[in-house]
Amino acid sequence: AAALEWAQSLNPLSGGDQALEGALQGLAHNDPAAAAATLSQIPHGSDSHDFVREIAHQWAEEDVASTLAWAETLPERDQVHAMEALAHTWAQQDPQSAATWAEGLPPNSEVNRHAIGEVANQWAEADPLAASKWIGSLPAGELRDMAAERLVEHITPSDPHAAFQWAMSASNVEHQTDMMHHVLERWHENDPQAAQATFDAVSLSGEQRERLNDVFQKPNE
């Protein structure tokens, strides 16, 4: 506490911002609840986003419920960052509960999008099969496409065929094409014949086929 008071007393031009940052980072690590209580004392105009993320991350490792209650009191500019960090940590501990919470956030809000994306990313990395079942249960639209993209990124190296099927499931054509391009490009590096066969067999628009065909024009090093 004394170190924090000293750091806050410094003029930003004399290194006050750096000292404050160090004090808050240390407090967030050692006592995130105290850091959360102190956050409101940061001088107006300071960029608090990194501190908010660090507090949420550290606190969620100990107490998800208290972290969530705190995050809900934050102004919108900080709440998004806190909720995203909370989703990241919570999904590592209990992805199903984190997913249920993320789905219940205000539809299509920035908080909702960030939380769904973080849960999908963490779950897909830890357990792609379970994550795929959850993502498949989401209603078609932007959020499902975003979650599917996270899954595609994780499973492309090990199962490009499944990744390609997920890419094709995107409801937005531009997003769908981008994901298919991502999968085919990496698939072609490891198994060009299988990638080519899948590309030849799939039903695509002329515009999509022209866009994706450039994958097969590149030399396979």
NUMI-882517 format. One record per residue: x, y, z of N, C-alpha, C in turn. Coordinates in Angstrom, 3 decimals. Example, Ala and Ser with C-alpha at 12.3 -4.5 7.8 and 13.67 -1.06 7.14 Angstrom:
2
        n_u        n_v        n_w       ca_u       ca_v       ca_w        c_u        c_v        c_w
     13.190     -5.690      7.800     12.300     -4.500      7.800     13.200     -3.300      7.800
     12.850     -2.250      7.080     13.670     -1.060      7.140     12.900      0.030      7.870
//
This chain:
221
        n_u        n_v        n_w       ca_u       ca_v       ca_w        c_u        c_v        c_w
      0.836     -1.205      0.000      0.000      0.000      0.000      0.868      1.251      0.000
      1.923      1.240      0.792      2.816      2.400      0.848      3.484      2.637     -0.496
      3.882      1.556     -1.150      4.518      1.681     -2.468      3.544      2.250     -3.481
      2.292      1.837     -3.377      1.283      2.341     -4.300      1.043      3.824     -4.084
      0.944      4.247     -2.819      0.743      5.670     -2.519      1.913      6.504     -3.034
      3.123      5.982     -2.870      4.306      6.700     -3.372      4.260      6.829     -4.889
      3.905      5.736     -5.565      3.870      5.756     -7.024      2.828      6.734     -7.531
      1.672      6.798     -6.829      0.613      7.702     -7.267      0.997      9.166     -7.048
      1.890      9.418     -6.112      2.267     10.795     -5.805      3.239     11.380     -6.811
      3.855     10.507     -7.627      4.859     10.982     -8.577      4.218     11.654     -9.778
      4.934     12.620    -10.330      4.523     13.243    -11.572      4.762     12.259    -12.707
      3.786     12.079    -13.641      3.991     11.142    -14.747      5.280     11.395    -15.507
      5.689     12.702    -15.602      6.890     13.012    -16.358      8.155     12.544    -15.648
      8.052     12.280    -14.340      9.232     11.843    -13.599      9.238     10.338    -13.374
      8.369      9.629    -14.070      8.352      8.175    -13.962      7.210      7.635    -13.132
      6.229      8.480    -12.826      5.107      8.045    -12.018      4.299      6.939    -12.663
      4.087      7.016    -13.966      3.299      5.997    -14.658      3.958      4.630    -14.557
      5.276      4.588    -14.753      5.982      3.306    -14.687      5.961      2.745    -13.264
      6.136      3.620    -12.282      6.113      3.170    -10.890      4.737      2.657    -10.506
      3.691      3.381    -10.946      2.324      2.963    -10.658      2.028      1.614    -11.304
      2.487      1.467    -12.537      2.274      0.199    -13.237      2.904     -0.960    -12.468
      4.142     -0.754    -12.011      4.816     -1.814    -11.269      4.113     -2.137     -9.966
      3.642     -1.107     -9.266      2.955     -1.330     -7.991      1.653     -2.088     -8.193
      0.900     -1.700     -9.212     -0.380     -2.364     -9.466     -0.190     -3.796     -9.951
      0.812     -4.008    -10.784      1.070     -5.366    -11.267      1.399     -6.286    -10.099
      2.231     -5.785     -9.180      2.584     -6.591     -8.019      1.385     -6.861     -7.131
      0.551     -5.842     -6.922     -0.632     -6.008     -6.093     -1.619     -6.983     -6.731
     -1.777     -6.910     -8.047     -2.694     -7.812     -8.745     -2.249     -9.264     -8.600
     -0.949     -9.476     -8.594     -0.421    -10.829     -8.442     -0.635    -11.364     -7.036
     -0.399    -10.517     -6.057     -0.412    -10.965     -4.663     -1.787    -10.896     -4.007
     -2.586     -9.903     -4.393     -3.891     -9.716     -3.766     -4.829     -9.051     -4.777
     -5.367     -9.823     -5.717     -6.195     -9.226     -6.770     -7.429     -8.501     -6.252
     -7.998     -8.961     -5.139     -9.162     -8.270     -4.584     -8.777     -6.859     -4.131
     -7.624     -6.736     -3.494     -7.144     -5.416     -3.075     -6.808     -4.559     -4.288
     -6.251     -5.179     -5.319     -5.935     -4.437     -6.542     -7.204     -3.903     -7.186
     -8.266     -4.702     -7.152     -9.547     -4.267     -7.710    -10.093     -3.070     -6.951
     -9.958     -3.101     -5.631    -10.432     -1.984     -4.803     -9.616     -0.728     -5.058
     -8.358     -0.911     -5.447     -7.451      0.223     -5.657     -7.593      0.821     -7.056
     -8.173      0.057     -7.969     -8.219      0.465     -9.370     -8.857      1.835     -9.562
     -9.875      2.133     -8.762    -10.574      3.412     -8.906     -9.688      4.602     -8.544
     -8.556      4.332     -7.899     -7.653      5.415     -7.495     -6.641      5.779     -8.572
     -6.649      5.035     -9.683     -5.717      5.357    -10.772     -6.060      6.736    -11.327
     -5.080      7.599    -11.509     -5.352      8.941    -12.026     -6.123      8.909    -13.328
     -7.048      9.857    -13.470     -7.855      9.943    -14.678     -6.959     10.053    -15.912
     -7.278      9.271    -16.905     -6.512      9.305    -18.143     -5.501      8.196    -18.264
     -5.208      7.503    -17.154     -4.281      6.374    -17.222     -4.938      5.221    -17.969
     -4.170      4.490    -18.712     -4.685      3.325    -19.429     -4.736      2.157    -18.459
     -5.928      1.805    -18.033     -6.089      0.774    -17.003     -6.384     -0.605    -17.570
     -6.479     -0.740    -18.885     -6.918     -2.009    -19.465     -6.021     -3.176    -19.082
     -4.721     -2.968    -19.112     -3.805     -4.052    -18.759     -3.968     -4.451    -17.298
     -4.186     -3.470    -16.448     -4.369     -3.756    -15.022     -5.664     -4.539    -14.808
     -6.704     -4.129    -15.510     -8.000     -4.799    -15.390     -7.874     -6.266    -15.799
     -7.193     -6.512    -16.909     -7.004     -7.893    -17.365     -6.225     -8.709    -16.337
     -5.165     -8.124    -15.820     -4.322     -8.838    -14.862     -5.093     -9.157    -13.581
     -5.854     -8.203    -13.094     -6.663     -8.442    -11.898     -7.666     -9.556    -12.149
     -8.382     -9.474    -13.262     -9.403    -10.477    -13.564     -8.791    -11.863    -13.715
     -7.658    -11.922    -14.391     -6.988    -13.211    -14.592     -6.560    -13.828    -13.265
     -5.889    -13.050    -12.442     -5.387    -13.565    -11.170     -6.525    -13.905    -10.209
     -7.520    -13.039    -10.152     -8.626    -13.248     -9.218     -9.473    -14.457     -9.626
     -9.690    -14.624    -10.931    -10.511    -15.739    -11.410     -9.878    -17.090    -11.098
     -8.564    -17.115    -10.989     -7.905    -18.368    -10.621     -8.282    -18.793     -9.208
     -8.629    -17.821     -8.375     -8.967    -18.101     -6.987    -10.475    -18.123     -6.740
    -11.209    -17.214     -7.404    -12.618    -17.020     -7.064    -13.360    -16.424     -8.264
    -13.941    -17.298     -9.065    -14.636    -16.843    -10.273    -15.828    -15.960     -9.923
    -16.605    -16.355     -8.930    -17.822    -15.617     -8.595    -17.516    -14.179     -8.175
    -16.507    -13.997     -7.341    -16.148    -12.645     -6.894    -15.593    -11.814     -8.048
    -14.831    -12.465     -8.908    -14.290    -11.762    -10.083    -15.413    -11.280    -10.980
    -16.392    -12.146    -11.199    -17.528    -11.790    -12.050    -18.332    -10.649    -11.438
    -18.572    -10.717    -10.123    -19.326     -9.655     -9.452    -18.608     -8.319     -9.575
    -17.274     -8.337     -9.456    -16.491     -7.111     -9.606    -16.548     -6.600    -11.038
    -16.368     -7.492    -11.991    -16.339     -7.086    -13.399    -17.652     -6.436    -13.820
    -18.747     -6.905    -13.263    -20.055     -6.362    -13.633    -20.243     -4.925    -13.157
    -19.423     -4.479    -12.214    -19.531     -3.104    -11.711    -18.681     -2.120    -12.501
    -17.844     -2.610    -13.379    -16.905     -1.749    -14.102    -17.590     -0.983    -15.225
    -17.046      0.159    -15.583    -17.557      0.865    -16.768    -17.301      0.020    -18.013
    -18.070      0.271    -19.040    -18.029     -0.580    -20.232    -16.622     -0.726    -20.802
    -15.849      0.353    -20.811    -14.519      0.309    -21.424    -13.609     -0.693    -20.716
    -13.804     -0.869    -19.404    -12.999     -1.825    -18.649    -13.675     -3.192    -18.554
    -14.988     -3.196    -18.568    -15.722     -4.442    -18.380    -15.399     -5.472    -19.474
    -15.277     -5.003    -20.700    -14.971     -5.915    -21.810    -13.654     -6.635    -21.557
    -12.643     -5.892    -21.119    -11.325     -6.481    -20.873    -11.354     -7.434    -19.679
    -12.098     -7.067    -18.640    -12.199     -7.924    -17.461    -12.924     -9.222    -17.800
    -14.022     -9.115    -18.531    -14.809    -10.298    -18.891    -14.025    -11.229    -19.810
    -13.242    -10.645    -20.715    -12.435    -11.457    -21.625    -11.379    -12.248    -20.848
    -10.712    -11.575    -19.907     -9.708    -12.255    -19.085    -10.353    -13.305    -18.190
    -11.515    -12.982    -17.657    -12.254    -13.945    -16.840    -12.623    -15.175    -17.658
    -13.130    -14.958    -18.865    -13.505    -16.077    -19.733    -12.313    -16.970    -20.031
    -11.169    -16.355    -20.281     -9.937    -17.087    -20.573     -9.584    -18.031    -19.429
     -9.567    -17.495    -18.212     -9.169    -18.288    -17.049    -10.236    -19.311    -16.671
    -11.489    -18.895    -16.700    -12.590    -19.781    -16.330    -12.671    -20.965    -17.289
    -12.480    -20.711    -18.576    -12.570    -21.782    -19.566    -11.462    -22.812    -19.385
    -10.346    -22.405    -18.841     -9.271    -23.353    -18.549     -9.638    -24.259    -17.378
    -10.433    -23.738    -16.455    -10.813    -24.480    -15.256    -12.065    -25.329    -15.484
    -13.081    -24.722    -16.077    -14.394    -25.361    -16.239    -15.051    -24.820    -17.506
    -14.654    -25.339    -18.668    -15.137    -24.762    -19.925    -16.653    -24.818    -20.103
    -17.291    -25.865    -19.605    -18.739    -25.960    -19.771    -19.464    -24.840    -19.020
    -19.053    -24.588    -17.789    -19.668    -23.500    -17.020    -19.359    -22.147    -17.638
    -18.135    -21.980    -18.097    -17.754    -20.722    -18.743    -18.565    -20.505    -20.015
    -18.809    -21.582    -20.765    -19.587    -21.479    -21.998    -21.033    -21.094    -21.705
    -21.609    -21.709    -20.692    -22.991    -21.389    -20.314    -23.116    -19.925    -19.915
    -22.138    -19.440    -19.145    -22.131    -18.026    -18.762    -21.991    -17.117    -19.973
    -21.049    -17.442    -20.852    -20.803    -16.596    -22.026    -22.034    -16.501    -22.917
    -22.735    -17.613    -23.071    -23.943    -17.609    -23.901    -25.042    -16.743    -23.298
    -25.028    -16.579    -21.977    -26.071    -15.811    -21.311    -25.825    -14.322    -21.266
    -24.678    -13.869    -21.763    -24.387    -12.437    -21.801    -25.267    -11.750    -22.845
    -25.460    -10.439    -22.732    -26.325     -9.733    -23.688    -25.978    -10.089    -25.134
    -26.949    -10.592    -25.904    -26.678    -11.068    -27.270    -25.994    -10.015    -28.143
    -24.973    -10.471    -28.846    -24.259     -9.651    -29.837    -23.576     -8.421    -29.245
    -23.446     -8.381    -27.921    -22.700     -7.287    -27.300    -21.207     -7.567    -27.454
    -20.403     -6.545    -27.237    -18.955     -6.732    -27.341    -18.467     -7.720    -26.289
    -19.044     -7.645    -25.094    -18.679     -8.573    -24.023    -19.012    -10.001    -24.427
    -20.181    -10.196    -25.002    -20.620    -11.516    -25.460    -19.669    -12.096    -26.498
    -19.294    -11.285    -27.475    -18.401    -11.751    -28.539    -17.026    -12.137    -27.991
    -16.476    -11.286    -27.139    -15.147    -11.567    -26.588    -15.168    -12.812    -25.710
    -16.202    -12.968    -24.903    -16.286    -14.117    -24.007    -16.444    -15.415    -24.784
    -17.320    -15.431    -25.774    -17.515    -16.631    -26.601    -16.207    -16.998    -27.296
    -15.515    -16.005    -27.827    -14.252    -16.262    -28.519    -13.201    -16.855    -27.602
    -13.085    -16.330    -26.385    -12.086    -16.844    -25.441    -12.418    -18.263    -24.990
    -13.701    -18.522    -24.696    -14.097    -19.869    -24.277    -13.813    -20.865    -25.400
    -14.189    -20.514    -26.620    -13.958    -21.409    -27.755    -12.474    -21.685    -27.938
    -11.662    -20.661    -27.795    -10.229    -20.816    -27.996     -9.606    -21.744    -26.952
     -9.933    -21.506    -25.696     -9.351    -22.318    -24.626     -9.864    -23.758    -24.656
    -11.157    -23.919    -24.921    -11.749    -25.253    -24.930    -11.241    -26.056    -26.126
    -11.149    -25.409    -27.275    -10.674    -26.104    -28.475     -9.237    -26.565    -28.326
     -8.439    -25.796    -27.606     -7.050    -26.176    -27.376     -6.954    -27.381    -26.435
     -7.802    -27.401    -25.400     -7.729    -28.457    -24.386     -8.467    -29.727    -24.787
     -9.628    -29.572    -25.427    -10.467    -30.729    -25.764    -11.286    -30.405    -27.012
    -10.702    -30.577    -28.188    -11.386    -30.199    -29.427    -12.726    -30.905    -29.643
    -12.817    -32.157    -29.230    -14.059    -32.899    -29.443    -15.200    -32.290    -28.628
    -14.943    -32.054    -27.336    -15.973    -31.452    -26.489    -16.312    -30.042    -26.972
    -15.282    -29.298    -27.365    -15.515    -27.939    -27.860    -16.369    -27.963    -29.120
    -16.111    -28.927    -30.001    -16.872    -29.000    -31.253    -18.349    -29.278    -30.993
    -18.639    -30.082    -29.970    -20.041    -30.372    -29.637    -20.745    -29.107    -29.150
    -20.043    -28.325    -28.338    -20.630    -27.068    -27.871    -20.820    -26.091    -29.025
    -19.789    -25.918    -29.822    -19.879    -24.972    -30.935    -20.996    -25.377    -31.894
    -21.142    -26.687    -32.110    -22.214    -27.169    -32.982    -23.601    -26.878    -32.446
    -23.709    -26.661    -31.126    -25.013    -26.376    -30.524    -25.385    -24.899    -30.587
    -24.414    -24.049    -30.934    -24.689    -22.616    -31.011    -25.550    -22.300    -32.230
    -26.425    -21.314    -32.124    -27.233    -20.945    -33.293    -26.361    -20.387    -34.409
    -26.775    -20.634    -35.639    -26.020    -20.136    -36.785    -25.919    -18.624    -36.725
    -24.756    -18.117    -37.111    -24.562    -16.676    -37.104    -23.135    -16.305    -36.775
    -22.932    -15.036    -36.492    -21.590    -14.496    -36.299    -20.850    -15.163    -35.141
    -21.527    -15.376    -34.017    -20.852    -15.948    -32.855    -20.420    -17.386    -33.117
    -21.287    -18.168    -33.746    -20.920    -19.551    -34.060    -19.761    -19.587    -35.045
    -19.787    -18.710    -36.035    -18.698    -18.645    -37.008    -17.376    -18.309    -36.316
    -17.411    -17.368    -35.377    -16.210    -16.970    -34.666    -15.675    -18.127    -33.826
    -16.588    -18.816    -33.130    -16.175    -19.962    -32.317    -15.614    -21.071    -33.202
    -16.246    -21.296    -34.343    -15.768    -22.322    -35.272    -14.382    -21.979    -35.798
    -14.127    -20.706    -35.996    -12.801    -20.294    -36.466    -11.724    -20.656    -35.452
    -12.026    -20.464    -34.167    -11.063    -20.843    -33.128    -10.794    -22.350    -33.165
    -11.849    -23.129    -33.355    -11.704    -24.580    -33.432    -10.869    -24.968    -34.650
    -11.161    -24.355    -35.779    -10.432    -24.642    -37.020     -8.939    -24.376    -36.849
     -8.604    -23.292    -36.195     -7.186    -22.955    -35.983     -6.463    -24.043    -35.198
     -7.157    -24.648    -34.245     -6.517    -25.641    -33.386     -6.455    -27.032    -34.025
     -7.460    -27.407    -34.818     -7.494    -28.786    -35.314     -6.924    -28.956    -36.719
     -6.649    -27.871    -37.407     -6.118    -27.992    -38.771     -4.850    -28.844    -38.845
     -3.875    -28.673    -37.957     -2.657    -29.490    -38.071     -2.902    -30.985    -37.900
     -3.837    -31.361    -37.023     -4.050    -32.783    -36.727     -5.172    -33.416    -37.526
     -6.161    -32.621    -37.929     -7.315    -33.175    -38.653     -7.823    -32.156    -39.663
     -7.089    -31.970    -40.752     -7.487    -30.948    -41.725     -8.835    -31.217    -42.381
     -9.187    -32.493    -42.524    -10.490    -32.803    -43.147    -11.625    -32.280    -42.276
    -11.559    -32.551    -40.972    -12.585    -32.041    -40.057    -12.556    -30.518    -40.012
    -11.362    -29.951    -40.035    -11.234    -28.493    -40.016    -11.892    -27.879    -41.246
    -11.719    -28.541    -42.393    -12.316    -28.022    -43.619    -13.839    -28.078    -43.549
    -14.374    -29.152    -42.978    -15.826    -29.263    -42.824    -16.361    -28.151    -41.909
    -15.629    -27.866    -40.854    -16.042    -26.785    -39.969    -15.958    -25.443    -40.688
    -14.932    -25.261    -41.479    -14.799    -24.013    -42.238    -15.994    -23.829    -43.169
    -16.413    -24.910    -43.787    -17.552    -24.834    -44.718    -18.867    -24.528    -44.010
    -18.909    -24.772    -42.707    -20.163    -24.564    -41.967    -20.442    -23.099    -41.663
    -19.481    -22.229    -41.893    -19.670    -20.807    -41.586    -20.829    -20.237    -42.393
    -21.635    -19.409    -41.756    -22.818    -18.852    -42.417    -22.476    -17.666    -43.311
    -21.388    -16.975    -42.983    -20.951    -15.830    -43.777    -19.993    -16.316    -44.869
    -20.310    -16.052    -46.119    -19.542    -16.598    -47.238    -18.092    -16.116    -47.218
    -17.889    -14.847    -46.919    -16.520    -14.317    -46.890    -15.710    -14.986    -45.781
    -16.339    -15.122    -44.624    -15.684    -15.773    -43.495    -15.412    -17.238    -43.827
    -16.383    -17.875    -44.453    -16.239    -19.278    -44.861    -15.046    -19.450    -45.794
    -14.935    -18.573    -46.769    -13.850    -18.656    -47.736    -12.491    -18.437    -47.073
    -12.431    -17.477    -46.175    -11.174    -17.222    -45.453    -10.728    -18.448    -44.668
    -11.667    -19.089    -43.977    -11.318    -20.261    -43.179    -10.906    -21.436    -44.063
    -11.616    -21.643    -45.164    -11.252    -22.729    -46.075     -9.860    -22.499    -46.661
     -9.559    -21.258    -46.955     -8.242    -20.928    -47.486     -7.163    -21.263    -46.467
     -7.426    -20.915    -45.211     -6.484    -21.206    -44.127     -6.212    -22.705    -44.040
     -7.277    -23.506    -44.069     -7.121    -24.960    -43.943     -6.406    -25.537    -45.155
     -6.846    -25.166    -46.343     -6.253    -25.727    -47.560     -4.779    -25.376    -47.682
     -4.423    -24.174    -47.279     -3.033    -23.741    -47.377     -2.129    -24.623    -46.521
     -2.554    -24.878    -45.300     -1.742    -25.714    -44.414     -1.830    -27.195    -44.767
     -2.979    -27.614    -45.235     -3.153    -29.003    -45.674     -2.264    -29.297    -46.871
     -2.226    -28.339    -47.784     -1.430    -28.506    -48.999      0.057    -28.621    -48.683
      0.504    -27.990    -47.605      1.915    -28.075    -47.217      2.299    -29.483    -46.789
      1.349    -30.207    -46.170      1.647    -31.530    -45.618      1.159    -32.686    -46.480
      0.045    -32.475    -47.173     -0.534    -33.546    -47.995     -1.239    -32.927    -49.188
     -0.474    -32.499    -50.186     -1.059    -31.765    -51.312     -2.104    -32.558    -52.094
     -1.931    -33.872    -52.190     -2.895    -34.671    -52.943     -4.258    -34.706    -52.262
     -4.263    -34.883    -50.938     -5.528    -34.914    -50.201     -6.205    -33.544    -50.233
     -5.417    -32.498    -50.116     -5.975    -31.148    -50.167     -6.589    -30.879    -51.538
     -5.901    -31.280    -52.583     -6.400    -31.072    -53.933     -7.671    -31.869    -54.182
     -7.697    -33.111    -53.717     -8.865    -33.966    -53.913    -10.096    -33.386    -53.218
     -9.912    -32.878    -52.011    -11.026    -32.274    -51.282    -11.506    -31.024    -51.989
    -10.581    -30.206    -52.437    -10.937    -28.988    -53.154    -11.701    -29.301    -54.438
    -11.264    -30.322    -55.162    -11.916    -30.674    -56.419    -13.325    -31.210    -56.203
    -13.543    -31.874    -55.072    -14.822    -32.549    -54.845    -15.892    -31.646    -54.233
    -15.479    -30.597    -53.581    -16.444    -29.780    -52.854    -17.194    -28.839    -53.793
    -18.442    -28.549    -53.439    -19.267    -27.641    -54.239    -19.008    -26.205    -53.796
    -18.512    -25.385    -54.724    -18.169    -24.002    -54.421    -18.685    -23.072    -55.506
    -18.850    -21.814    -55.164    -19.186    -20.826    -56.190    -17.947    -20.564    -57.036
    -18.153    -20.016    -58.218    -17.024    -19.702    -59.081    -16.056    -18.740    -58.426
    -16.594    -17.771    -57.700    -15.746    -16.783    -57.040    -14.904    -17.441    -55.942
    -15.522    -18.340    -55.174    -14.778    -19.033    -54.121    -13.693    -19.926    -54.711
    -14.055    -20.647    -55.768    -13.076    -21.560    -56.369    -11.877    -20.790    -56.913
    -12.143    -19.637    -57.500    -11.045    -18.826    -58.028    -10.156    -18.336    -56.896
    -10.783    -17.920    -55.796    -10.008    -17.420    -54.656     -9.168    -18.532    -54.031
     -9.746    -19.717    -53.870     -9.054    -20.810    -53.191     -8.035    -21.503    -54.083
     -8.213    -21.397    -55.352     -7.322    -22.090    -56.278     -5.883    -21.585    -56.184
     -5.701    -20.380    -55.660     -4.333    -19.854    -55.596     -3.454    -20.668    -54.639
     -4.099    -21.409    -53.719     -3.340    -22.278    -52.814     -2.544    -23.291    -53.618
     -3.132    -23.778    -54.699     -2.519    -24.870    -55.456     -1.586    -24.367    -56.567
     -1.507    -23.049    -56.692     -0.584    -22.471    -57.666      0.784    -22.202    -57.058
      0.841    -22.286    -55.710      2.101    -22.030    -55.028      2.933    -23.304    -54.999
      4.240    -23.212    -55.203      5.086    -24.406    -55.102      5.076    -24.962    -53.699
      4.948    -26.256    -53.578      4.939    -26.911    -52.277      6.373    -27.220    -51.867
      6.905    -26.391    -50.953      8.319    -26.514    -50.576      8.526    -27.695    -49.639
//
